[in-house]
Amino acid sequence: MNETQILVNSIVDALQDKKGKKIITMDLSKLEGSICQYFIICQGNTPTQVSALSDSVWDLVSERLHEKPMGAVGMREAQWVAMDYGTVMLHIFIPAIREYYNLENLWADADITEIPDVL
């Protein structure tokens, strides 16, 4: 397993730990002009949960892989948080914002994997 896949798996673990919903991974590596190798998209029901999800990812990836995001935006409002890990870009939304921007449709040519919700 390569470093990028380990990072993807770690992010998914952190999201599932805080009950992130409708998690998908999008493999963009075969798409010309993509800005990274993977998008991970997830949602939390409220800004409080979005904040908890982003904190969980930050903490677990930092602890497990000794990596911090190169950039993170939206942490204050916690309606759409984007975290850039270079090869992986994470987007955490509240449901209405996720539906409005519909990133899954914009990158529909990517290989998309749906991760089952943790009950």
mmCIF file of the C-alpha atoms, coordinates in Angstrom:
data_MODEL
# 
_entry.id   MODEL 
# 
loop_
_atom_site.group_PDB 
_atom_site.id 
_atom_site.type_symbol 
_atom_site.label_atom_id 
_atom_site.label_alt_id 
_atom_site.label_comp_id 
_atom_site.label_asym_id 
_atom_site.label_entity_id 
_atom_site.label_seq_id 
_atom_site.pdbx_PDB_ins_code 
_atom_site.Cartn_x 
_atom_site.Cartn_y 
_atom_site.Cartn_z 
_atom_site.occupancy 
_atom_site.B_iso_or_equiv 
_atom_site.pdbx_formal_charge 
_atom_site.auth_seq_id 
_atom_site.auth_comp_id 
_atom_site.auth_asym_id 
_atom_site.auth_atom_id 
_atom_site.pdbx_PDB_model_num 
ATOM 1   C CA . MET A 1 1   ? 0.000   0.000  0.000   1.00 0.00 ? 1   MET A CA 1 
ATOM 2   C CA . ASN A 1 2   ? 1.466   3.387  -0.987  1.00 0.00 ? 2   ASN A CA 1 
ATOM 3   C CA . GLU A 1 3   ? 1.693   6.515  1.178   1.00 0.00 ? 3   GLU A CA 1 
ATOM 4   C CA . THR A 1 4   ? -1.300  8.192  -0.443  1.00 0.00 ? 4   THR A CA 1 
ATOM 5   C CA . GLN A 1 5   ? -3.542  5.181  0.174   1.00 0.00 ? 5   GLN A CA 1 
ATOM 6   C CA . ILE A 1 6   ? -2.379  5.030  3.810   1.00 0.00 ? 6   ILE A CA 1 
ATOM 7   C CA . LEU A 1 7   ? -3.298  8.718  4.132   1.00 0.00 ? 7   LEU A CA 1 
ATOM 8   C CA . VAL A 1 8   ? -6.731  8.111  2.559   1.00 0.00 ? 8   VAL A CA 1 
ATOM 9   C CA . ASN A 1 9   ? -7.378  5.200  4.918   1.00 0.00 ? 9   ASN A CA 1 
ATOM 10  C CA . SER A 1 10  ? -6.301  7.245  7.945   1.00 0.00 ? 10  SER A CA 1 
ATOM 11  C CA . ILE A 1 11  ? -8.598  10.128 7.004   1.00 0.00 ? 11  ILE A CA 1 
ATOM 12  C CA . VAL A 1 12  ? -11.524 7.742  6.502   1.00 0.00 ? 12  VAL A CA 1 
ATOM 13  C CA . ASP A 1 13  ? -10.802 6.130  9.892   1.00 0.00 ? 13  ASP A CA 1 
ATOM 14  C CA . ALA A 1 14  ? -10.872 9.545  11.578  1.00 0.00 ? 14  ALA A CA 1 
ATOM 15  C CA . LEU A 1 15  ? -14.134 10.486 9.848   1.00 0.00 ? 15  LEU A CA 1 
ATOM 16  C CA . GLN A 1 16  ? -15.798 7.212  10.807  1.00 0.00 ? 16  GLN A CA 1 
ATOM 17  C CA . ASP A 1 17  ? -14.608 7.628  14.389  1.00 0.00 ? 17  ASP A CA 1 
ATOM 18  C CA . LYS A 1 18  ? -16.769 10.778 14.666  1.00 0.00 ? 18  LYS A CA 1 
ATOM 19  C CA . LYS A 1 19  ? -19.691 9.273  12.716  1.00 0.00 ? 19  LYS A CA 1 
ATOM 20  C CA . GLY A 1 20  ? -19.122 11.181 9.467   1.00 0.00 ? 20  GLY A CA 1 
ATOM 21  C CA . LYS A 1 21  ? -21.881 10.422 6.967   1.00 0.00 ? 21  LYS A CA 1 
ATOM 22  C CA . LYS A 1 22  ? -21.931 9.650  3.237   1.00 0.00 ? 22  LYS A CA 1 
ATOM 23  C CA . ILE A 1 23  ? -18.151 9.386  2.973   1.00 0.00 ? 23  ILE A CA 1 
ATOM 24  C CA . ILE A 1 24  ? -16.809 8.913  -0.533  1.00 0.00 ? 24  ILE A CA 1 
ATOM 25  C CA . THR A 1 25  ? -13.317 8.696  -1.935  1.00 0.00 ? 25  THR A CA 1 
ATOM 26  C CA . MET A 1 26  ? -12.673 9.871  -5.464  1.00 0.00 ? 26  MET A CA 1 
ATOM 27  C CA . ASP A 1 27  ? -9.565  8.603  -7.252  1.00 0.00 ? 27  ASP A CA 1 
ATOM 28  C CA . LEU A 1 28  ? -8.558  11.477 -9.537  1.00 0.00 ? 28  LEU A CA 1 
ATOM 29  C CA . SER A 1 29  ? -5.118  10.096 -10.393 1.00 0.00 ? 29  SER A CA 1 
ATOM 30  C CA . LYS A 1 30  ? -6.099  9.067  -13.926 1.00 0.00 ? 30  LYS A CA 1 
ATOM 31  C CA . LEU A 1 31  ? -7.809  12.368 -14.750 1.00 0.00 ? 31  LEU A CA 1 
ATOM 32  C CA . GLU A 1 32  ? -5.798  14.898 -16.715 1.00 0.00 ? 32  GLU A CA 1 
ATOM 33  C CA . GLY A 1 33  ? -5.446  18.236 -14.958 1.00 0.00 ? 33  GLY A CA 1 
ATOM 34  C CA . SER A 1 34  ? -6.602  17.067 -11.527 1.00 0.00 ? 34  SER A CA 1 
ATOM 35  C CA . ILE A 1 35  ? -5.267  19.065 -8.588  1.00 0.00 ? 35  ILE A CA 1 
ATOM 36  C CA . CYS A 1 36  ? -4.551  16.032 -6.393  1.00 0.00 ? 36  CYS A CA 1 
ATOM 37  C CA . GLN A 1 37  ? -4.734  12.237 -6.456  1.00 0.00 ? 37  GLN A CA 1 
ATOM 38  C CA . TYR A 1 38  ? -7.791  11.861 -4.197  1.00 0.00 ? 38  TYR A CA 1 
ATOM 39  C CA . PHE A 1 39  ? -10.771 13.824 -3.007  1.00 0.00 ? 39  PHE A CA 1 
ATOM 40  C CA . ILE A 1 40  ? -12.512 12.634 0.125   1.00 0.00 ? 40  ILE A CA 1 
ATOM 41  C CA . ILE A 1 41  ? -15.966 14.050 0.710   1.00 0.00 ? 41  ILE A CA 1 
ATOM 42  C CA . CYS A 1 42  ? -17.970 13.685 3.892   1.00 0.00 ? 42  CYS A CA 1 
ATOM 43  C CA . GLN A 1 43  ? -20.757 15.411 5.753   1.00 0.00 ? 43  GLN A CA 1 
ATOM 44  C CA . GLY A 1 44  ? -21.684 16.202 9.304   1.00 0.00 ? 44  GLY A CA 1 
ATOM 45  C CA . ASN A 1 45  ? -25.200 17.089 10.375  1.00 0.00 ? 45  ASN A CA 1 
ATOM 46  C CA . THR A 1 46  ? -24.262 20.382 12.071  1.00 0.00 ? 46  THR A CA 1 
ATOM 47  C CA . PRO A 1 47  ? -21.357 22.838 12.126  1.00 0.00 ? 47  PRO A CA 1 
ATOM 48  C CA . THR A 1 48  ? -20.404 21.362 15.509  1.00 0.00 ? 48  THR A CA 1 
ATOM 49  C CA . GLN A 1 49  ? -20.067 17.895 13.980  1.00 0.00 ? 49  GLN A CA 1 
ATOM 50  C CA . VAL A 1 50  ? -18.185 19.279 10.950  1.00 0.00 ? 50  VAL A CA 1 
ATOM 51  C CA . SER A 1 51  ? -15.732 20.863 13.388  1.00 0.00 ? 51  SER A CA 1 
ATOM 52  C CA . ALA A 1 52  ? -15.388 17.603 15.344  1.00 0.00 ? 52  ALA A CA 1 
ATOM 53  C CA . LEU A 1 53  ? -14.761 15.698 12.092  1.00 0.00 ? 53  LEU A CA 1 
ATOM 54  C CA . SER A 1 54  ? -12.023 18.091 10.973  1.00 0.00 ? 54  SER A CA 1 
ATOM 55  C CA . ASP A 1 55  ? -10.406 18.012 14.431  1.00 0.00 ? 55  ASP A CA 1 
ATOM 56  C CA . SER A 1 56  ? -10.492 14.205 14.384  1.00 0.00 ? 56  SER A CA 1 
ATOM 57  C CA . VAL A 1 57  ? -8.747  14.081 10.996  1.00 0.00 ? 57  VAL A CA 1 
ATOM 58  C CA . TRP A 1 58  ? -6.146  16.645 12.054  1.00 0.00 ? 58  TRP A CA 1 
ATOM 59  C CA . ASP A 1 59  ? -5.372  14.749 15.271  1.00 0.00 ? 59  ASP A CA 1 
ATOM 60  C CA . LEU A 1 60  ? -5.331  11.192 13.887  1.00 0.00 ? 60  LEU A CA 1 
ATOM 61  C CA . VAL A 1 61  ? -3.275  11.975 10.773  1.00 0.00 ? 61  VAL A CA 1 
ATOM 62  C CA . SER A 1 62  ? -0.847  14.021 12.854  1.00 0.00 ? 62  SER A CA 1 
ATOM 63  C CA . GLU A 1 63  ? -0.488  11.226 15.404  1.00 0.00 ? 63  GLU A CA 1 
ATOM 64  C CA . ARG A 1 64  ? -0.414  8.277  12.999  1.00 0.00 ? 64  ARG A CA 1 
ATOM 65  C CA . LEU A 1 65  ? 1.492   9.722  10.028  1.00 0.00 ? 65  LEU A CA 1 
ATOM 66  C CA . HIS A 1 66  ? 3.159   12.827 11.514  1.00 0.00 ? 66  HIS A CA 1 
ATOM 67  C CA . GLU A 1 67  ? 1.541   14.986 8.809   1.00 0.00 ? 67  GLU A CA 1 
ATOM 68  C CA . LYS A 1 68  ? -0.423  18.207 9.036   1.00 0.00 ? 68  LYS A CA 1 
ATOM 69  C CA . PRO A 1 69  ? -2.439  19.731 6.223   1.00 0.00 ? 69  PRO A CA 1 
ATOM 70  C CA . MET A 1 70  ? -0.666  22.223 3.975   1.00 0.00 ? 70  MET A CA 1 
ATOM 71  C CA . GLY A 1 71  ? -3.768  24.344 4.311   1.00 0.00 ? 71  GLY A CA 1 
ATOM 72  C CA . ALA A 1 72  ? -7.189  24.248 5.917   1.00 0.00 ? 72  ALA A CA 1 
ATOM 73  C CA . VAL A 1 73  ? -10.070 26.659 5.349   1.00 0.00 ? 73  VAL A CA 1 
ATOM 74  C CA . GLY A 1 74  ? -13.571 26.999 6.729   1.00 0.00 ? 74  GLY A CA 1 
ATOM 75  C CA . MET A 1 75  ? -12.710 25.909 10.258  1.00 0.00 ? 75  MET A CA 1 
ATOM 76  C CA . ARG A 1 76  ? -14.366 28.924 11.899  1.00 0.00 ? 76  ARG A CA 1 
ATOM 77  C CA . GLU A 1 77  ? -17.759 28.665 10.153  1.00 0.00 ? 77  GLU A CA 1 
ATOM 78  C CA . ALA A 1 78  ? -17.596 24.859 9.925   1.00 0.00 ? 78  ALA A CA 1 
ATOM 79  C CA . GLN A 1 79  ? -20.116 24.613 7.105   1.00 0.00 ? 79  GLN A CA 1 
ATOM 80  C CA . TRP A 1 80  ? -17.555 23.562 4.496   1.00 0.00 ? 80  TRP A CA 1 
ATOM 81  C CA . VAL A 1 81  ? -14.086 22.665 5.713   1.00 0.00 ? 81  VAL A CA 1 
ATOM 82  C CA . ALA A 1 82  ? -11.393 21.908 3.131   1.00 0.00 ? 82  ALA A CA 1 
ATOM 83  C CA . MET A 1 83  ? -8.111  20.359 4.231   1.00 0.00 ? 83  MET A CA 1 
ATOM 84  C CA . ASP A 1 84  ? -5.239  20.018 1.741   1.00 0.00 ? 84  ASP A CA 1 
ATOM 85  C CA . TYR A 1 85  ? -2.788  17.189 2.363   1.00 0.00 ? 85  TYR A CA 1 
ATOM 86  C CA . GLY A 1 86  ? -1.090  17.595 -1.028  1.00 0.00 ? 86  GLY A CA 1 
ATOM 87  C CA . THR A 1 87  ? -2.019  14.299 -2.652  1.00 0.00 ? 87  THR A CA 1 
ATOM 88  C CA . VAL A 1 88  ? -5.382  14.213 -0.847  1.00 0.00 ? 88  VAL A CA 1 
ATOM 89  C CA . MET A 1 89  ? -7.971  16.971 -0.514  1.00 0.00 ? 89  MET A CA 1 
ATOM 90  C CA . LEU A 1 90  ? -10.659 16.522 2.134   1.00 0.00 ? 90  LEU A CA 1 
ATOM 91  C CA . HIS A 1 91  ? -14.028 18.295 2.015   1.00 0.00 ? 91  HIS A CA 1 
ATOM 92  C CA . ILE A 1 92  ? -16.393 18.147 4.993   1.00 0.00 ? 92  ILE A CA 1 
ATOM 93  C CA . PHE A 1 93  ? -19.808 19.738 4.492   1.00 0.00 ? 93  PHE A CA 1 
ATOM 94  C CA . ILE A 1 94  ? -23.090 20.314 6.224   1.00 0.00 ? 94  ILE A CA 1 
ATOM 95  C CA . PRO A 1 95  ? -25.753 18.604 4.027   1.00 0.00 ? 95  PRO A CA 1 
ATOM 96  C CA . ALA A 1 96  ? -27.226 21.732 2.361   1.00 0.00 ? 96  ALA A CA 1 
ATOM 97  C CA . ILE A 1 97  ? -23.812 23.055 1.292   1.00 0.00 ? 97  ILE A CA 1 
ATOM 98  C CA . ARG A 1 98  ? -22.737 19.638 -0.003  1.00 0.00 ? 98  ARG A CA 1 
ATOM 99  C CA . GLU A 1 99  ? -25.893 19.358 -2.056  1.00 0.00 ? 99  GLU A CA 1 
ATOM 100 C CA . TYR A 1 100 ? -25.501 22.875 -3.455  1.00 0.00 ? 100 TYR A CA 1 
ATOM 101 C CA . TYR A 1 101 ? -21.879 22.452 -4.624  1.00 0.00 ? 101 TYR A CA 1 
ATOM 102 C CA . ASN A 1 102 ? -22.276 18.784 -5.660  1.00 0.00 ? 102 ASN A CA 1 
ATOM 103 C CA . LEU A 1 103 ? -18.546 18.087 -6.065  1.00 0.00 ? 103 LEU A CA 1 
ATOM 104 C CA . GLU A 1 104 ? -19.307 14.446 -6.814  1.00 0.00 ? 104 GLU A CA 1 
ATOM 105 C CA . ASN A 1 105 ? -20.976 15.516 -10.056 1.00 0.00 ? 105 ASN A CA 1 
ATOM 106 C CA . LEU A 1 106 ? -18.164 17.903 -11.026 1.00 0.00 ? 106 LEU A CA 1 
ATOM 107 C CA . TRP A 1 107 ? -15.646 15.056 -10.838 1.00 0.00 ? 107 TRP A CA 1 
ATOM 108 C CA . ALA A 1 108 ? -17.997 12.314 -12.086 1.00 0.00 ? 108 ALA A CA 1 
ATOM 109 C CA . ASP A 1 109 ? -15.263 10.786 -14.289 1.00 0.00 ? 109 ASP A CA 1 
ATOM 110 C CA . ALA A 1 110 ? -13.249 9.808  -11.198 1.00 0.00 ? 110 ALA A CA 1 
ATOM 111 C CA . ASP A 1 111 ? -13.351 6.332  -9.691  1.00 0.00 ? 111 ASP A CA 1 
ATOM 112 C CA . ILE A 1 112 ? -15.766 6.843  -6.791  1.00 0.00 ? 112 ILE A CA 1 
ATOM 113 C CA . THR A 1 113 ? -15.911 4.572  -3.754  1.00 0.00 ? 113 THR A CA 1 
ATOM 114 C CA . GLU A 1 114 ? -18.741 4.926  -1.253  1.00 0.00 ? 114 GLU A CA 1 
ATOM 115 C CA . ILE A 1 115 ? -17.748 4.137  2.327   1.00 0.00 ? 115 ILE A CA 1 
ATOM 116 C CA . PRO A 1 116 ? -20.549 2.639  4.441   1.00 0.00 ? 116 PRO A CA 1 
ATOM 117 C CA . ASP A 1 117 ? -21.793 4.780  7.330   1.00 0.00 ? 117 ASP A CA 1 
ATOM 118 C CA . VAL A 1 118 ? -20.850 3.581  10.804  1.00 0.00 ? 118 VAL A CA 1 
ATOM 119 C CA . LEU A 1 119 ? -23.977 3.009  12.853  1.00 0.00 ? 119 LEU A CA 1 
# 
